[in-house]
Amino acid sequence: MNKDAAPAGVDLGALAAWMDGRGLGEGPIGAAELLAGGTQNILLRFERAGRRYVLRRPPLHLRANSNETMRREARVLAALAGTAVPHPALIAACPEEDVLGAAFYLMEPVEGFNATTGLPPLHAGSAVIRHRMGLSMVEGIAALGALDYRAAGLEGFGKPDNYLERQVARWKAQLDSYAEFPGWTGPGEIPGVDKVARWLDANRPADFRAGIIHGDYHLANVMFRHDSGDLAAIVDWELSTIGDPLLDLGWLLATWPEGDAPADADVAVKPWEGFPTAAELVGHYGTLSDRDLSHIDWYAVLACYKLGIILEGTHARACAGKAPRATGDLLHAKTIGLFERALRRIG
């Protein structure tokens, strides 16, 4: 888009008036530029009175929970202020929908890069730095899981009671709901879906210590510093809640390339040489946290189960003509791969 142009969904005049009421600069908004993101949410970078901002709001076509999701994101970012968790700093939030037609918030720009869109020369040229990138991802979720969510003001942000017990049934119901889409190929096309569910129920950890979880922790949802392998920020907090923080580690394992020589299609970042193995990720987490890692395979299998079912939803919608067929087929293949990975773990 052209600099200073107003994108659909962001009335710059209304935004400026709202900012005026909060003492956030004065005068016109300039250098407005849409940013690419991993979701359909709108990200707009702009400047006002010499300060840079990034605005985040839901997509133009709101889903049923879009505004509440935005309010929750702002709440968790506010709670993370002053902690050791790398995150975009919240500047101000607008939970009301009458300013821009949806809830939104402003945050500080992150000085960093998304590794899945390409590595800069420093990182592409050093296996040591790439190793550090993997370890720093573990450090981010270990720091997040160490926070006292009540002290951070997140009491009521999630429902930790019986969190683990609810997971399989909740996601089984999600999978069953796809039957409403005509033409969906059905659960029979997903290898081991019932076997994995039974294994998860039979091997569930007896208890856990509740904490803040990101909910979708993988390489595309973090940004790295330009000058090192350290994290600049964990981004896209839309699935964050209060639950078992070990699920974030399981999610990282479920999306991490397998083996010493992973297939090209399974590698989101290239070159991959130097990145830690899955076992190294778990070992590093163990040096940073006192959480019991003896059931880490269970968390990785649950992550495969949950993510696979989420991705299958797009395939079901595509079968009914409500999403691009190519995208649906691609994500269906990923669902199959995730369940095959889960079956390898359970043996």
Backbone hydrogen bonds in HBPLUS format (Angstrom, degrees):
<---DONOR---> <-ACCEPTOR-->    atom                        ^
c    i                          cat <-CA-CA->   ^        H-A-AA   ^      H-
h    n   atom  resd res      DA  || num        DHA   H-A  angle D-A-AA Bond
n    s   type  num  typ     dist DA aas  dist angle  dist       angle   num
A0005-ALA N   A0002-ASN O   3.13 MM   3  5.48 160.3  2.17 128.9 130.2     1
A0010-VAL N   A0007-PRO O   3.11 MM   3  5.69 158.1  2.16 141.2 139.9     2
A0015-LEU N   A0011-ASP O   2.87 MM   4  6.13 158.1  1.92 155.5 162.9     3
A0016-ALA N   A0012-LEU O   2.88 MM   4  5.99 159.1  1.92 143.7 149.0     4
A0017-ALA N   A0013-GLY O   3.02 MM   4  6.27 157.8  2.07 147.0 152.7     5
A0018-TRP N   A0014-ALA O   3.01 MM   4  6.23 155.7  2.07 145.6 152.1     6
A0019-MET N   A0015-LEU O   2.89 MM   4  6.16 158.2  1.93 151.9 158.2     7
A0020-ASP N   A0016-ALA O   2.85 MM   4  6.10 150.0  1.94 146.4 155.0     8
A0021-GLY N   A0017-ALA O   3.30 MM   4  6.59 150.0  2.40 142.4 148.2     9
A0022-ARG N   A0019-MET O   2.91 MM   3  5.14 154.0  1.98 107.9 116.5    10
A0024-LEU N   A0019-MET O   3.06 MM   5  5.05 173.2  2.06 142.8 140.8    11
A0023-GLY N   A0020-ASP O   3.21 MM   3  5.23 171.0  2.22 108.4 109.8    12
A0030-GLY N   A0047-GLU O   2.88 MM  17  5.19 170.4  1.89 154.2 156.5    13
A0047-GLU N   A0030-GLY O   2.82 MM  17  5.19 163.3  1.85 154.2 154.0    14
A0033-GLU N   A0045-ARG O   2.77 MM  12  5.22 150.6  1.85 155.3 163.3    15
A0045-ARG N   A0033-GLU O   2.87 MM  12  5.22 167.2  1.88 155.6 151.2    16
A0035-LEU N   A0043-LEU O   2.89 MM   8  5.37 165.5  1.91 147.2 148.6    17
A0042-ILE N   A0057-ARG O   2.87 MM  15  5.32 148.5  1.97 150.8 159.0    18
A0057-ARG N   A0042-ILE O   3.07 MM  15  5.32 155.5  2.13 146.6 154.0    19
A0044-LEU N   A0055-LEU O   2.91 MM  11  5.03 158.7  1.96 141.1 148.1    20
A0055-LEU N   A0044-LEU O   2.73 MM  11  5.03 166.0  1.75 147.0 149.7    21
A0046-PHE N   A0053-TYR O   3.02 MM   7  5.46 158.3  2.07 141.6 146.3    22
A0053-TYR N   A0046-PHE O   2.87 MM   7  5.46 159.1  1.91 161.8 162.7    23
A0048-ARG N   A0051-ARG O   2.89 MM   3  5.40 154.6  1.96 150.7 159.1    24
A0051-ARG N   A0048-ARG O   3.01 MM   3  5.40 167.3  2.02 118.1 122.1    25
A0054-VAL N   A0107-MET O   2.89 MM  53  5.28 138.8  2.06 154.6 161.9    26
A0107-MET N   A0054-VAL O   2.85 MM  53  5.28 155.8  1.90 149.0 157.3    27
A0056-ARG N   A0105-TYR O   2.98 MM  49  5.62 158.9  2.02 161.9 167.7    28
A0105-TYR N   A0056-ARG O   3.12 MM  49  5.62 149.8  2.21 146.9 156.2    29
A0066-SER N   A0063-ARG O   3.19 MM   3  5.15 169.8  2.20 109.0 112.1    30
A0069-THR N   A0065-ASN O   2.88 MM   4  5.99 155.3  1.94 156.5 163.8    31
A0070-MET N   A0066-SER O   3.13 MM   4  6.39 154.6  2.19 145.5 151.4    32
A0071-ARG N   A0067-ASN O   3.01 MM   4  6.34 155.4  2.08 148.8 155.4    33
A0072-ARG N   A0068-GLU O   2.92 MM   4  6.16 152.6  2.00 146.7 154.3    34
A0073-GLU N   A0069-THR O   2.92 MM   4  6.20 157.1  1.97 150.6 156.8    35
A0074-ALA N   A0070-MET O   3.08 MM   4  6.34 165.2  2.10 149.3 152.3    36
A0075-ARG N   A0071-ARG O   2.98 MM   4  6.19 150.3  2.07 141.3 150.1    37
A0076-VAL N   A0072-ARG O   2.95 MM   4  6.24 161.0  1.99 155.9 159.4    38
A0077-LEU N   A0073-GLU O   3.01 MM   4  6.23 161.7  2.05 154.0 159.2    39
A0078-ALA N   A0074-ALA O   2.99 MM   4  6.13 153.9  2.06 144.6 151.6    40
A0079-ALA N   A0075-ARG O   3.05 MM   4  6.29 150.0  2.15 142.4 150.5    41
A0080-LEU N   A0076-VAL O   3.06 MM   4  6.30 133.9  2.28 141.0 152.7    42
A0080-LEU N   A0077-LEU O   3.24 MM   3  5.13 131.9  2.48  92.1 104.6    43
A0081-ALA N   A0078-ALA O   3.35 MM   3  5.56 159.9  2.40 104.6 110.4    44
A0083-THR N   A0080-LEU O   3.03 MM   3  5.50 157.2  2.09 142.1 139.7    45
A0234-ILE N   A0086-PRO O   2.91 MM 148  5.89 150.1  2.00 121.7 123.7    46
A0108-GLU N   A0089-ALA O   2.81 MM  19  5.30 157.8  1.86 153.1 160.8    47
A0091-ILE N   A0106-LEU O   2.81 MM  15  5.36 169.0  1.82 142.8 142.0    48
A0092-ALA N   A0106-LEU O   3.36 MM  14  5.32 158.0  2.41 128.7 132.6    49
A0106-LEU N   A0092-ALA O   2.75 MM  14  5.32 170.5  1.76 169.8 172.0    50
A0094-CYS N   A0104-PHE O   2.79 MM  10  5.36 173.7  1.79 161.8 160.6    51
A0104-PHE N   A0094-CYS O   3.09 MM  10  5.36 158.2  2.14 140.0 146.3    52
A0101-GLY N   A0097-GLU O   2.87 MM   4  4.85 118.4  2.26 129.0 142.1    53
A0113-PHE N   A0224-PHE O   2.95 MM 111  5.37 144.7  2.08 138.3 149.0    54
A0224-PHE N   A0113-PHE O   2.86 MM 111  5.37 157.8  1.91 152.3 151.7    55
A0117-THR N   A0114-ASN O   3.12 MM   3  5.83 165.0  2.14 119.9 124.6    56
A0118-GLY N   A0115-ALA O   3.17 MM   3  5.32 164.2  2.19 108.1 112.0    57
A0123-HIS N   A0120-PRO O   3.10 MM   3  5.64 119.3  2.48 115.6 128.5    58
A0124-ALA N   A0120-PRO O   2.88 MM   4  5.96 166.9  1.90 163.3 166.8    59
A0125-GLY N   A0121-PRO O   2.91 MM   4  5.76 138.9  2.08 144.5 152.5    60
A0126-SER N   A0123-HIS O   3.43 MM   3  5.45 171.7  2.44 104.8 107.2    61
A0130-ARG N   A0126-SER O   3.13 MM   4  6.43 155.2  2.20 142.3 149.4    62
A0131-HIS N   A0127-ALA O   2.90 MM   4  6.11 147.9  2.01 142.2 150.7    63
A0132-ARG N   A0128-VAL O   3.05 MM   4  6.34 154.5  2.12 142.4 149.2    64
A0133-MET N   A0129-ILE O   2.93 MM   4  6.26 142.8  2.07 144.3 154.6    65
A0134-GLY N   A0130-ARG O   3.32 MM   4  6.69 155.6  2.39 147.9 150.9    66
A0135-LEU N   A0131-HIS O   3.19 MM   4  6.55 164.4  2.22 151.9 156.0    67
A0136-SER N   A0132-ARG O   2.84 MM   4  5.99 155.2  1.90 152.0 158.9    68
A0137-MET N   A0133-MET O   3.15 MM   4  6.42 139.5  2.33 140.7 150.4    69
A0137-MET N   A0134-GLY O   3.18 MM   3  5.24 128.9  2.45  95.6 108.7    70
A0138-VAL N   A0134-GLY O   3.37 MM   4  6.78 151.3  2.46 145.0 151.4    71
A0139-GLU N   A0135-LEU O   3.02 MM   4  6.38 153.7  2.09 146.5 154.4    72
A0140-GLY N   A0136-SER O   3.04 MM   4  6.26 144.4  2.17 141.2 149.2    73
A0141-ILE N   A0137-MET O   3.44 MM   4  6.84 159.0  2.48 148.8 151.0    74
A0142-ALA N   A0138-VAL O   2.93 MM   4  6.11 151.6  2.01 151.8 160.9    75
A0143-ALA N   A0139-GLU O   2.98 MM   4  6.07 156.4  2.04 143.4 148.8    76
A0144-LEU N   A0140-GLY O   3.08 MM   4  6.30 150.8  2.16 138.1 146.6    77
A0145-GLY N   A0141-ILE O   2.86 MM   4  5.94 166.3  1.88 147.0 150.4    78
A0146-ALA N   A0142-ALA O   3.11 MM   4  6.19 127.5  2.40 135.3 147.7    79
A0147-LEU N   A0144-LEU O   3.21 MM   3  5.68 160.0  2.25 112.2 117.9    80
A0152-ALA N   A0148-ASP O   3.01 MM   4  6.26 139.5  2.18 147.0 159.3    81
A0154-LEU N   A0149-TYR O   2.85 MM   5  5.24 159.4  1.90 166.5 161.8    82
A0153-GLY N   A0150-ARG O   2.99 MM   3  5.22 161.0  2.03 108.8 114.1    83
A0157-PHE N   A0154-LEU O   3.02 MM   3  5.20 157.2  2.08 131.8 129.6    84
A0163-TYR N   A0160-PRO O   3.08 MM   3  5.01 146.5  2.20 133.5 124.2    85
A0166-ARG N   A0162-ASN O   3.08 MM   4  6.20 142.4  2.22 150.6 158.9    86
A0167-GLN N   A0164-LEU O   3.30 MM   3  5.51 148.1  2.41 104.8 113.1    87
A0170-ARG N   A0166-ARG O   2.98 MM   4  5.94 157.7  2.03 157.3 164.5    88
A0171-TRP N   A0167-GLN O   3.06 MM   4  6.27 164.4  2.09 157.7 160.4    89
A0172-LYS N   A0168-VAL O   2.81 MM   4  5.93 145.3  1.93 149.0 159.9    90
A0173-ALA N   A0169-ALA O   2.99 MM   4  6.10 156.0  2.05 144.6 149.9    91
A0174-GLN N   A0170-ARG O   3.19 MM   4  6.49 144.3  2.33 133.6 143.2    92
A0175-LEU N   A0171-TRP O   3.02 MM   4  6.24 158.7  2.06 141.6 146.3    93
A0176-ASP N   A0172-LYS O   2.92 MM   4  6.20 162.2  1.95 150.6 155.6    94
A0177-SER N   A0173-ALA O   3.00 MM   4  6.16 141.3  2.16 140.4 150.2    95
A0177-SER N   A0174-GLN O   3.16 MM   3  5.17 124.7  2.48  93.6 107.6    96
A0178-TYR N   A0175-LEU O   3.11 MM   3  5.64 155.6  2.17 112.9 119.8    97
A0179-ALA N   A0176-ASP O   3.16 MM   3  5.95 168.7  2.17 120.8 124.3    98
A0180-GLU N   A0177-SER O   3.27 MM   3  6.17 173.6  2.28 121.6 123.5    99
A0181-PHE N   A0178-TYR O   2.98 MM   3  5.71 169.6  1.99 122.6 126.1   100
A0184-TRP N   A0181-PHE O   3.23 MM   3  5.92 161.4  2.27 139.7 140.0   101
A0189-GLU N   A0186-GLY O   3.26 MM   3  6.10 169.7  2.27 121.3 124.1   102
A0190-ILE N   A0187-PRO O   2.94 MM   3  5.38 164.8  1.97 117.0 121.7   103
A0196-VAL N   A0192-GLY O   2.84 MM   4  5.88 168.3  1.85 161.8 163.3   104
A0197-ALA N   A0193-VAL O   3.28 MM   4  6.36 157.7  2.34 134.8 140.7   105
A0198-ARG N   A0194-ASP O   2.95 MM   4  6.19 162.1  1.99 151.4 155.8   106
A0199-TRP N   A0195-LYS O   2.96 MM   4  6.17 160.9  2.00 149.9 155.4   107
A0200-LEU N   A0196-VAL O   2.95 MM   4  6.17 159.6  1.99 151.7 156.9   108
A0201-ASP N   A0197-ALA O   3.06 MM   4  6.33 160.9  2.10 150.4 154.9   109
A0202-ALA N   A0198-ARG O   2.93 MM   4  6.11 152.1  2.01 148.1 156.4   110
A0203-ASN N   A0199-TRP O   2.95 MM   4  5.96 135.5  2.15 147.2 157.6   111
A0211-GLY N   A0243-GLY O   2.87 MM  32  5.65 153.1  1.95 152.7 161.5   112
A0243-GLY N   A0211-GLY O   2.92 MM  32  5.65 155.4  1.98 168.4 167.5   113
A0213-ILE N   A0241-THR O   2.94 MM  28  5.61 166.4  1.95 160.8 161.2   114
A0241-THR N   A0213-ILE O   3.15 MM  28  5.61 147.6  2.26 141.1 149.8   115
A0221-ASN N   A0218-HIS O   2.98 MM   3  5.61 158.6  2.03 120.9 127.7   116
A0235-VAL N   A0221-ASN O   2.96 MM  14  5.30 164.0  1.99 136.5 140.7   117
A0223-MET N   A0233-ALA O   2.77 MM  10  5.23 155.5  1.83 162.6 166.5   118
A0232-ALA N   A0223-MET O   2.65 MM   9  5.34 168.6  1.66 139.1 141.2   119
A0233-ALA N   A0223-MET O   3.15 MM  10  5.23 157.6  2.21 136.2 135.4   120
A0225-ARG N   A0230-ASP O   2.92 MM   5  5.78 168.4  1.93 163.6 164.5   121
A0240-SER N   A0237-TRP O   3.14 MM   3  5.37 166.9  2.16 116.7 118.5   122
A0247-LEU N   A0244-ASP O   2.93 MM   3  5.89 169.1  1.94 131.1 134.8   123
A0248-ASP N   A0245-PRO O   3.03 MM   3  5.60 144.4  2.16 112.0 120.6   124
A0250-GLY N   A0246-LEU O   2.92 MM   4  6.23 158.1  1.97 146.4 153.2   125
A0251-TRP N   A0247-LEU O   2.77 MM   4  5.94 147.7  1.88 142.5 151.0   126
A0252-LEU N   A0248-ASP O   3.03 MM   4  6.27 152.3  2.10 142.2 149.0   127
A0253-LEU N   A0249-LEU O   3.01 MM   4  6.32 156.4  2.07 149.2 155.4   128
A0254-ALA N   A0250-GLY O   2.86 MM   4  6.08 150.4  1.94 145.2 153.9   129
A0255-THR N   A0251-TRP O   3.15 MM   4  6.31 134.1  2.37 141.3 151.3   130
A0256-TRP N   A0253-LEU O   3.31 MM   3  5.02 159.8  2.35  97.5 103.5   131
A0266-ASP N   A0263-ALA O   2.87 MM   3  5.41 149.3  1.97 115.8 125.3   132
A0267-VAL N   A0264-ASP O   3.14 MM   3  5.41 166.8  2.16 112.5 116.2   133
A0275-PHE N   A0272-TRP O   3.11 MM   3  5.97 170.5  2.12 150.4 153.4   134
A0280-GLU N   A0277-THR O   3.09 MM   3  5.11 119.6  2.47  95.0 109.9   135
A0281-LEU N   A0277-THR O   3.04 MM   4  6.42 149.4  2.14 148.5 157.1   136
A0282-VAL N   A0278-ALA O   3.09 MM   4  6.44 160.9  2.12 153.2 156.8   137
A0283-GLY N   A0279-ALA O   2.90 MM   4  6.09 160.9  1.94 146.9 152.9   138
A0284-HIS N   A0280-GLU O   2.86 MM   4  5.99 155.7  1.92 146.3 152.3   139
A0285-TYR N   A0281-LEU O   3.01 MM   4  6.27 157.5  2.07 147.4 153.5   140
A0286-GLY N   A0282-VAL O   3.02 MM   4  6.28 151.2  2.11 146.8 154.6   141
A0287-THR N   A0284-HIS O   3.07 MM   3  5.25 137.3  2.26 100.2 111.9   142
A0288-LEU N   A0285-TYR O   2.99 MM   3  5.21 147.6  2.09 105.4 115.5   143
A0289-SER N   A0285-TYR O   3.02 MM   4  6.10 130.3  2.28 153.7 167.2   144
A0296-ILE N   A0293-LEU O   3.18 MM   3  5.17 154.1  2.25 118.3 114.5   145
A0298-TRP N   A0295-HIS O   2.86 MM   3  5.38 129.7  2.11 112.5 125.6   146
A0300-ALA N   A0296-ILE O   3.02 MM   4  6.35 155.4  2.08 151.0 157.9   147
A0301-VAL N   A0297-ASP O   2.90 MM   4  6.12 157.0  1.96 150.2 156.2   148
A0302-LEU N   A0298-TRP O   2.86 MM   4  6.09 159.2  1.90 149.1 155.3   149
A0303-ALA N   A0299-TYR O   2.94 MM   4  6.11 154.0  2.01 141.9 148.9   150
A0304-CYS N   A0300-ALA O   3.02 MM   4  6.31 154.5  2.09 143.6 150.1   151
A0305-TYR N   A0301-VAL O   2.92 MM   4  6.18 160.1  1.96 151.6 157.1   152
A0306-LYS N   A0302-LEU O   2.83 MM   4  6.03 172.8  1.83 159.3 160.5   153
A0307-LEU N   A0303-ALA O   2.88 MM   4  5.84 167.9  1.90 151.9 155.5   154
A0308-GLY N   A0304-CYS O   2.88 MM   4  5.72 154.1  1.95 138.9 147.4   155
A0309-ILE N   A0305-TYR O   3.10 MM   4  6.25 155.2  2.17 143.9 149.9   156
A0310-ILE N   A0306-LYS O   3.00 MM   4  6.28 157.0  2.06 149.8 156.6   157
A0311-LEU N   A0307-LEU O   2.94 MM   4  6.18 166.0  1.96 156.5 159.2   158
A0312-GLU N   A0308-GLY O   2.99 MM   4  6.13 146.0  2.11 139.9 149.6   159
A0313-GLY N   A0310-ILE O   3.16 MM   3  5.47 143.7  2.30 102.5 112.6   160
A0314-THR N   A0311-LEU O   3.16 MM   3  5.75 135.9  2.36 111.8 120.5   161
A0316-ALA N   A0312-GLU O   2.90 MM   4  6.22 156.0  1.95 153.3 159.7   162
A0317-ARG N   A0313-GLY O   3.00 MM   4  6.25 157.7  2.05 145.3 151.2   163
A0318-ALA N   A0314-THR O   2.83 MM   4  6.04 149.8  1.93 143.9 153.0   164
A0319-CYS N   A0315-HIS O   2.91 MM   4  6.20 149.0  2.01 147.6 155.5   165
A0320-ALA N   A0316-ALA O   3.30 MM   4  6.60 136.3  2.50 136.6 147.2   166
A0320-ALA N   A0317-ARG O   3.12 MM   3  5.15 130.8  2.37  94.7 107.8   167
A0322-LYS N   A0317-ARG O   2.75 MM   5  4.95 157.8  1.79 155.1 147.2   168
A0321-GLY N   A0318-ALA O   2.97 MM   3  4.89 161.4  2.01 104.5 109.1   169
A0328-GLY N   A0324-PRO O   2.98 MM   4  6.27 163.9  2.01 155.2 160.2   170
A0329-ASP N   A0325-ARG O   2.85 MM   4  6.07 160.0  1.89 154.8 159.4   171
A0330-LEU N   A0326-ALA O   3.01 MM   4  6.17 155.6  2.07 143.5 150.3   172
A0331-LEU N   A0327-THR O   2.95 MM   4  6.20 164.4  1.97 156.3 159.7   173
A0332-HIS N   A0328-GLY O   2.88 MM   4  6.01 146.9  1.99 143.5 153.4   174
A0333-ALA N   A0329-ASP O   3.06 MM   4  6.26 153.2  2.13 143.2 149.4   175
A0334-LYS N   A0330-LEU O   3.13 MM   4  6.51 145.1  2.25 138.5 148.3   176
A0335-THR N   A0331-LEU O   2.86 MM   4  6.17 149.8  1.95 145.0 153.3   177
A0336-ILE N   A0332-HIS O   2.97 MM   4  6.30 161.9  2.00 152.1 155.8   178
A0337-GLY N   A0333-ALA O   2.98 MM   4  6.23 157.3  2.03 143.5 149.9   179
A0338-LEU N   A0334-LYS O   2.86 MM   4  6.13 151.7  1.94 149.0 156.3   180
A0339-PHE N   A0335-THR O   3.02 MM   4  6.34 160.7  2.05 155.7 160.1   181
A0340-GLU N   A0336-ILE O   2.91 MM   4  6.13 153.0  1.98 149.5 157.8   182
A0341-ARG N   A0337-GLY O   2.94 MM   4  6.11 148.8  2.04 140.7 149.3   183
A0342-ALA N   A0338-LEU O   2.90 MM   4  6.21 152.9  1.98 144.2 151.8   184
A0343-LEU N   A0339-PHE O   2.94 MM   4  6.15 157.4  1.99 146.4 151.8   185
A0344-ARG N   A0340-GLU O   3.08 MM   4  6.34 147.9  2.19 142.0 150.1   186
A0345-ARG N   A0341-ARG O   3.16 MM   4  6.50 148.6  2.27 145.1 153.2   187
A0345-ARG N   A0342-ALA O   3.10 MM   3  5.17 119.8  2.48  95.3 110.1   188
A0346-ILE N   A0342-ALA O   3.07 MM   4  6.41 151.5  2.15 151.3 158.9   189
A0347-GLY N   A0343-LEU O   3.00 MM   4  6.00 132.9  2.23 140.8 151.9   190
